[in-house]
Each structure stands twice: as C-alpha cells, then as structure tokens.
Amino acid sequence: MSMGALPVYLMFALFLLGVPVAIALIACVLPYFLFINPTMPPQMVLQRLVAQVESSSLWAVPFFITAGAVLNYAGVTKRLMNLCEGIVGHLPGALGQVNVLLSALMGGISGSAASDAATECKILVPEMLERGYDKDFSAAVTAASSMITPIIPPGIGLILFAFVANVSVGRMFLAGWIPGIIMTVGMMMLVHMIAKRRGYVPTRTRPAKGKELLLLVKDAGWALVLPLVIIMAIRIGIVTASECGALCVFYALFVGVFIHRELKIKHIWPILKDAVTGTATVLVIMCAANVLSFYLSYERLPHRITEYLTTVQFNRVTFLLMVDLIFVLLGLFMEGGAAIIIMVPLLLGTAQALGIDMIHFGLLIVFITQIGAVTPPFGMVIFLVSPLLDIPISRLSKALLPFIGLLIFCMLLFTFIPVLSTWLPTLVYG
C-alpha cells in the first residue's frame, strides 16, 4: 500500500468507527504532512484549514440558515400547513399529503432535510397520531418527505455544490424545481395508495376554493413569495447569492415582527442557537475538507482517478450509475454536505472529461446524498426521527421501504433524463 494513500484508508476507517466527520478529516491528513511528507511547513496546512471561511461565496450558507431559523419562529410553518390542508385535505390520508406538500413548501424556507423533519415531528406528527394515523407511517412519511426540502431552492446542498464545482448558484437553484415537483407528486401518489389501503380518511369534504383558498394563500403569501424573490433577484443580477441570503434574513425578521407579529424577544436565543449550530456544522466540515482537498491535490489523486476511469472506458451512463452507488453509500455514514465537499473534487475531472453537464451532475449528487440519509441502518434522518417520535429504528426502517423504492426510481429517472434538471436553467439563463 502506498504511504501517500494512507490518509484515504485512515479516513474511511475513522468514518466506520463513528468519529465525527470534521475530526476524522483533520486526523487523517495531519499525520501525512507531519510524518509521511514533512517537507510541507505546518503553517501552510493551518492556513489551508482556516482559508476556506474567508471566501465571500460561503456567506450565503449562514445567511440562508439564519433566515430559515427566523421564519420557523415567525409563524410561517403553521400558515403553510393550513394552506396545504386546504389544498389536499380532501384526499385520502389527508395529513400524510399535508406532510409531503409542507416539505416541498419548506424547501423555500429551511433548505435542510433535518430541519424540516424536526419541525414536522414537533408540529404535524402529533396531530396525525391524534387522528388515528399509525406511528410507523407518520414517522416514515415525515422522514421521506424531508428529502424534498434540500432539492427545492435555496437548499444548502445546492449552494455547496455550486461553490465546490464553481458553477452558478442561480442555475443550481433553478435545477431543483422540476425534480422537486416530481418527487412531491410521486410521494403524494404513494401516500394516496397507502392511505386507501389503510383507510385513512380525508379531513375535509372538498378542497378550499374561491374566497377560502384566497384567504389561505394570502395568509401564507409572505412565505410563498420568498423562493421566487430569491430566484429572480439572483437571475437579474441585483444581488449575489450571499447578498440574497442577507436580504432573506431581513425579510424574515420583517415578516415575523411586523406582519405575523409572532416573533418575540424570547425567540432570539433559540434562533441564534439554531443558526450558529447549523452554520458551524457546515463550515467546520468545509474547513477540514479543505485540508483534505489540499492533500488530494498534492498527491494528484483526482488526476489519477480521472486517468484510471478514462483507461477503463467508462461512458456517461455507467459513470453516473457508479456515482449513484457511491453517494448512496456515503449518505449512510455522513451528512450530505460533507459527502459533496469530499467527493466532488475527486469526480469532477472525470465528469467534465465525459461531457456531463455540471448542473445535471450537481443536482443528481445533491439528490442521491438524501437517499442515503433515509436508508437503513445508518441514515442520518432515521437517527433524527426515531428518538423524536420514540419509535425503534427497525420499525421505522421497515415503514420507509416503499418510500426508499420511490426515491431510487426518482434517482434513476434523474440519472437517465438530464433535461429534467437542465431545462429550466437553460430556459432562464440561456
């Protein structure tokens, strides 16, 4: 075994042992520069560790995370839930349908699967249980539908891929809309079939129409308009992605204080806690991953991988299927953002050499990492939902199987039909 490749083996060994991602990344690389290749000054390695956070492109991450935290305390979720029930409450399994549709709408607010799943576990699932829904089904639909949230802009994974691959954030945002809608429709159809079989009745006799629907839309209007404002502001060039994130924070504060009037002084601490925790989780991993990227570049591993994959004559389809498998497996053990930061630099050269559209490639990777998050036995969202709802992981995993099947079908659909993710960015940007 080449000593130059030792950090890679050490990294995966630490992942399997359950060492936190950021610590594992640093721990596997530092011995390389200190002992295996001590010609590199330690100061340069430390500079690489902190240099990542100096990029202004990354300011979008804390801003959007903060905006999502503010909107969660501003009464937005409750209003969106009322709107969802007005639209789909007449269908079998009404609250399951609300769960799915709410996740899609939350995509324009939180951008995080974990945040969406935690919110719905606290707000919607107790109502589902009270109305006779099975706990296994309620937990499964909550975990599975949260996979929609990171695909709808402004998903944090979309921002991270744009930064790592040096592509347009605006294009990545637009790439998520059609796949996100397809996932939503597919999951609602699956919920409908399960609800019919189990006898879950509607909560309404008919969908909201006319004046009632108008009032529901008006009540949730400030939240509904936000994703469109984000896309248009970035497309027109009025603001950058980072500036748009900052404006979203002010927008969220304005809505919470002056429109809904539900944002109080007592909410400042939990908002700051959510924002700092969410931001730190992403940025600490990015700093550690930057050191790993420095090592990979120094050892020319991405170039070697590209040469090898070119030698064995992968075509686009077989390469993308290989990427599907790699990221599903990685999603079992680590958060999606970390998988993107670590693996994309390794695969980017090969994808470009094969002529794969970077927007299609990015959307596919962001989506696949979410499948791993709900795949037993190690999926991250499973570990979040299980204790929140006091349901054994084995029961939750069994209830998730139909939804995982649907997600795999969507993965293959997005793999073989690139136009689903590239058509809208091309239409808007040319």
QUIFENPE-V232971 format. One record per backbone hydrogen bond with DSSP energy under -0.5 kcal/mol. CO is the residue of the C=O (numbers start at 0). NH is the residue of the N-H. E is the energy in kcal/mol with one decimal. If there is no record, write none. Layout:
# QUIFENPE-V232971
co->CO nh->NH e->E
co->CO nh->NH e->E
This chain:
# QUIFENPE-V232971
co->1 nh->4 e->-1.1
co->2 nh->5 e->-1.1
co->4 nh->7 e->-0.9
co->4 nh->8 e->-1.4
co->5 nh->9 e->-2.7
co->6 nh->10 e->-2.3
co->7 nh->11 e->-1.9
co->8 nh->12 e->-1.9
co->9 nh->13 e->-2.2
co->10 nh->14 e->-2.1
co->11 nh->15 e->-2.2
co->12 nh->16 e->-1.4
co->13 nh->18 e->-2.3
co->14 nh->17 e->-1.5
co->19 nh->23 e->-2.7
co->20 nh->24 e->-2.4
co->21 nh->25 e->-1.9
co->22 nh->26 e->-2.9
co->23 nh->27 e->-1.7
co->24 nh->28 e->-1.0
co->25 nh->29 e->-2.5
co->26 nh->30 e->-0.6
co->28 nh->31 e->-0.8
co->28 nh->32 e->-1.5
co->29 nh->33 e->-2.0
co->30 nh->34 e->-2.7
co->30 nh->35 e->-1.5
co->31 nh->36 e->-3.5
co->36 nh->39 e->-1.2
co->40 nh->43 e->-1.1
co->40 nh->44 e->-1.2
co->41 nh->45 e->-2.3
co->42 nh->46 e->-2.2
co->43 nh->47 e->-2.1
co->44 nh->48 e->-1.6
co->45 nh->49 e->-1.5
co->46 nh->50 e->-2.0
co->47 nh->51 e->-0.7
co->49 nh->52 e->-0.8
co->50 nh->53 e->-1.6
co->51 nh->54 e->-1.3
co->54 nh->57 e->-1.1
co->55 nh->58 e->-1.3
co->56 nh->59 e->-0.9
co->57 nh->60 e->-1.4
co->57 nh->61 e->-0.7
co->58 nh->62 e->-1.7
co->59 nh->63 e->-2.5
co->60 nh->64 e->-2.2
co->61 nh->65 e->-2.4
co->62 nh->66 e->-2.5
co->63 nh->67 e->-2.2
co->64 nh->68 e->-2.0
co->65 nh->69 e->-2.5
co->66 nh->70 e->-2.5
co->67 nh->71 e->-1.7
co->68 nh->72 e->-0.9
co->69 nh->72 e->-0.8
co->70 nh->73 e->-0.8
co->70 nh->75 e->-1.3
co->74 nh->78 e->-1.3
co->75 nh->79 e->-2.5
co->76 nh->80 e->-2.4
co->77 nh->81 e->-1.9
co->78 nh->82 e->-2.0
co->79 nh->83 e->-2.6
co->80 nh->84 e->-2.3
co->81 nh->85 e->-1.9
co->82 nh->86 e->-1.6
co->83 nh->87 e->-2.8
co->84 nh->88 e->-2.0
co->85 nh->207 e->-3.3
co->87 nh->90 e->-1.8
co->88 nh->202 e->-2.1
co->88 nh->203 e->-1.7
co->90 nh->93 e->-0.6
co->92 nh->95 e->-0.7
co->92 nh->96 e->-2.3
co->93 nh->97 e->-2.4
co->94 nh->98 e->-2.0
co->95 nh->99 e->-1.8
co->96 nh->100 e->-2.7
co->97 nh->101 e->-2.9
co->98 nh->102 e->-1.5
co->99 nh->103 e->-1.7
co->100 nh->104 e->-2.1
co->101 nh->105 e->-2.5
co->102 nh->106 e->-0.8
co->103 nh->106 e->-0.6
co->104 nh->107 e->-1.1
co->105 nh->108 e->-1.9
co->105 nh->109 e->-2.5
co->105 nh->110 e->-0.9
co->110 nh->155 e->-1.7
co->111 nh->115 e->-2.1
co->112 nh->116 e->-2.8
co->113 nh->117 e->-2.4
co->114 nh->118 e->-2.2
co->115 nh->119 e->-2.5
co->116 nh->120 e->-2.0
co->117 nh->121 e->-1.4
co->118 nh->122 e->-2.3
co->119 nh->123 e->-1.2
co->119 nh->124 e->-2.6
co->123 nh->127 e->-1.9
co->124 nh->128 e->-2.7
co->125 nh->129 e->-2.0
co->126 nh->130 e->-1.4
co->127 nh->132 e->-2.5
co->128 nh->131 e->-1.5
co->133 nh->137 e->-2.5
co->134 nh->138 e->-2.7
co->135 nh->139 e->-2.4
co->136 nh->140 e->-2.8
co->137 nh->141 e->-1.6
co->138 nh->142 e->-2.4
co->139 nh->143 e->-2.9
co->140 nh->144 e->-2.3
co->141 nh->145 e->-1.1
co->143 nh->146 e->-1.6
co->144 nh->147 e->-1.8
co->144 nh->148 e->-0.6
co->145 nh->149 e->-0.6
co->147 nh->150 e->-1.3
co->147 nh->151 e->-1.4
co->154 nh->158 e->-1.4
co->155 nh->159 e->-2.4
co->156 nh->160 e->-2.4
co->157 nh->161 e->-2.0
co->158 nh->162 e->-2.0
co->159 nh->163 e->-2.8
co->160 nh->164 e->-3.1
co->161 nh->165 e->-0.7
co->161 nh->166 e->-1.8
co->167 nh->171 e->-1.9
co->168 nh->172 e->-2.6
co->169 nh->173 e->-2.2
co->170 nh->174 e->-2.0
co->171 nh->175 e->-0.8
co->172 nh->175 e->-1.0
co->173 nh->176 e->-1.1
co->173 nh->177 e->-0.5
co->174 nh->178 e->-0.7
co->175 nh->179 e->-2.1
co->176 nh->180 e->-2.3
co->177 nh->181 e->-2.6
co->178 nh->182 e->-2.5
co->179 nh->183 e->-2.1
co->180 nh->184 e->-2.7
co->181 nh->185 e->-2.6
co->182 nh->186 e->-2.5
co->183 nh->187 e->-2.2
co->184 nh->188 e->-2.1
co->185 nh->189 e->-1.9
co->186 nh->190 e->-2.6
co->187 nh->191 e->-2.2
co->188 nh->192 e->-2.0
co->189 nh->193 e->-2.3
co->190 nh->194 e->-2.8
co->191 nh->195 e->-2.3
co->192 nh->196 e->-1.7
co->193 nh->197 e->-1.9
co->194 nh->198 e->-1.5
co->194 nh->199 e->-1.9
co->198 nh->200 e->-0.6
co->199 nh->92 e->-1.8
co->200 nh->93 e->-0.6
co->208 nh->211 e->-1.2
co->208 nh->212 e->-0.9
co->209 nh->213 e->-2.3
co->210 nh->214 e->-2.4
co->211 nh->215 e->-2.1
co->212 nh->216 e->-2.7
co->213 nh->217 e->-2.5
co->214 nh->218 e->-2.4
co->215 nh->219 e->-1.8
co->216 nh->220 e->-0.6
co->217 nh->220 e->-0.6
co->219 nh->222 e->-1.1
co->219 nh->223 e->-2.1
co->220 nh->224 e->-2.1
co->222 nh->225 e->-0.6
co->222 nh->226 e->-0.6
co->223 nh->227 e->-0.5
co->224 nh->228 e->-2.2
co->225 nh->229 e->-2.4
co->226 nh->230 e->-2.3
co->227 nh->231 e->-2.6
co->228 nh->232 e->-2.5
co->229 nh->233 e->-2.0
co->230 nh->234 e->-2.6
co->231 nh->235 e->-2.7
co->232 nh->236 e->-0.9
co->232 nh->237 e->-1.3
co->232 nh->238 e->-1.2
co->239 nh->243 e->-2.5
co->240 nh->244 e->-1.9
co->241 nh->245 e->-1.8
co->242 nh->246 e->-2.3
co->243 nh->247 e->-2.1
co->244 nh->248 e->-1.4
co->245 nh->249 e->-1.7
co->246 nh->250 e->-2.6
co->247 nh->251 e->-2.7
co->248 nh->252 e->-2.3
co->249 nh->253 e->-2.5
co->250 nh->254 e->-2.5
co->251 nh->255 e->-2.5
co->252 nh->256 e->-2.4
co->253 nh->257 e->-2.5
co->253 nh->258 e->-1.0
co->254 nh->258 e->-0.8
co->254 nh->259 e->-3.1
co->254 nh->260 e->-0.7
co->255 nh->261 e->-1.3
co->255 nh->262 e->-2.1
co->261 nh->263 e->-0.7
co->263 nh->266 e->-1.5
co->264 nh->267 e->-1.7
co->265 nh->269 e->-0.6
co->266 nh->270 e->-2.2
co->267 nh->271 e->-2.7
co->268 nh->272 e->-2.7
co->269 nh->273 e->-2.5
co->270 nh->274 e->-2.7
co->271 nh->275 e->-2.9
co->272 nh->276 e->-2.4
co->273 nh->277 e->-2.5
co->274 nh->278 e->-2.5
co->275 nh->279 e->-2.9
co->276 nh->280 e->-2.2
co->277 nh->281 e->-1.5
co->278 nh->282 e->-2.9
co->279 nh->283 e->-2.5
co->280 nh->284 e->-1.0
co->281 nh->285 e->-2.0
co->282 nh->286 e->-2.5
co->283 nh->287 e->-2.2
co->284 nh->288 e->-2.9
co->285 nh->289 e->-1.6
co->286 nh->290 e->-1.2
co->287 nh->291 e->-1.7
co->288 nh->292 e->-2.8
co->289 nh->293 e->-2.0
co->290 nh->294 e->-2.1
co->291 nh->295 e->-2.8
co->292 nh->296 e->-2.5
co->293 nh->297 e->-2.3
co->294 nh->298 e->-2.3
co->295 nh->300 e->-2.1
co->296 nh->299 e->-0.7
co->299 nh->303 e->-2.0
co->300 nh->304 e->-2.8
co->301 nh->305 e->-2.4
co->302 nh->306 e->-2.4
co->303 nh->307 e->-2.5
co->304 nh->308 e->-2.9
co->305 nh->309 e->-2.0
co->306 nh->310 e->-2.0
co->307 nh->311 e->-2.2
co->308 nh->313 e->-1.7
co->309 nh->312 e->-0.8
co->314 nh->318 e->-2.3
co->315 nh->319 e->-2.5
co->316 nh->320 e->-2.4
co->317 nh->321 e->-1.9
co->318 nh->322 e->-2.3
co->319 nh->323 e->-2.5
co->320 nh->324 e->-2.1
co->321 nh->325 e->-2.5
co->322 nh->326 e->-2.5
co->323 nh->327 e->-1.9
co->324 nh->328 e->-2.1
co->325 nh->329 e->-2.4
co->326 nh->330 e->-2.2
co->327 nh->331 e->-0.6
co->328 nh->331 e->-1.0
co->328 nh->332 e->-0.6
co->329 nh->332 e->-1.2
co->329 nh->333 e->-1.9
co->330 nh->379 e->-0.6
co->334 nh->337 e->-0.5
co->334 nh->338 e->-1.8
co->335 nh->339 e->-2.3
co->336 nh->340 e->-2.3
co->337 nh->341 e->-2.3
co->338 nh->342 e->-2.5
co->339 nh->343 e->-1.8
co->342 nh->345 e->-0.7
co->342 nh->346 e->-1.6
co->343 nh->347 e->-2.2
co->344 nh->348 e->-0.5
co->346 nh->350 e->-2.3
co->347 nh->351 e->-2.5
co->348 nh->352 e->-2.3
co->349 nh->353 e->-1.9
co->350 nh->355 e->-2.5
co->351 nh->354 e->-1.2
co->356 nh->360 e->-2.6
co->357 nh->361 e->-2.5
co->358 nh->362 e->-2.5
co->359 nh->363 e->-2.3
co->360 nh->364 e->-2.1
co->361 nh->365 e->-2.6
co->362 nh->366 e->-2.2
co->363 nh->367 e->-2.6
co->364 nh->368 e->-2.1
co->365 nh->369 e->-0.7
co->366 nh->369 e->-0.8
co->366 nh->370 e->-1.0
co->367 nh->370 e->-0.6
co->367 nh->371 e->-1.5
co->368 nh->372 e->-0.9
co->369 nh->373 e->-0.6
co->370 nh->373 e->-1.4
co->371 nh->374 e->-1.0
co->372 nh->380 e->-1.6
co->372 nh->381 e->-1.2
co->373 nh->375 e->-0.6
co->374 nh->377 e->-0.5
co->374 nh->378 e->-1.4
co->378 nh->382 e->-1.6
co->379 nh->383 e->-1.0
co->380 nh->384 e->-2.8
co->381 nh->385 e->-2.4
co->382 nh->386 e->-0.6
co->383 nh->387 e->-1.2
co->384 nh->388 e->-2.1
co->385 nh->389 e->-0.5
co->385 nh->390 e->-2.2
co->391 nh->395 e->-2.3
co->392 nh->396 e->-2.8
co->393 nh->397 e->-1.8
co->394 nh->398 e->-2.1
co->395 nh->399 e->-1.4
co->396 nh->400 e->-0.6
co->397 nh->400 e->-0.9
co->399 nh->403 e->-2.5
co->400 nh->404 e->-2.2
co->401 nh->405 e->-1.7
co->402 nh->406 e->-2.3
co->403 nh->407 e->-2.4
co->404 nh->408 e->-2.0
co->405 nh->409 e->-2.4
co->406 nh->410 e->-2.4
co->407 nh->411 e->-2.2
co->408 nh->412 e->-2.2
co->409 nh->413 e->-2.8
co->410 nh->414 e->-1.9
co->411 nh->415 e->-2.4
co->412 nh->416 e->-1.5
co->416 nh->419 e->-1.7
co->417 nh->420 e->-1.9
co->417 nh->421 e->-1.5
co->418 nh->422 e->-2.2
co->421 nh->425 e->-2.1
co->422 nh->426 e->-2.4
co->423 nh->427 e->-2.3
co->424 nh->428 e->-2.9
co->425 nh->429 e->-2.0
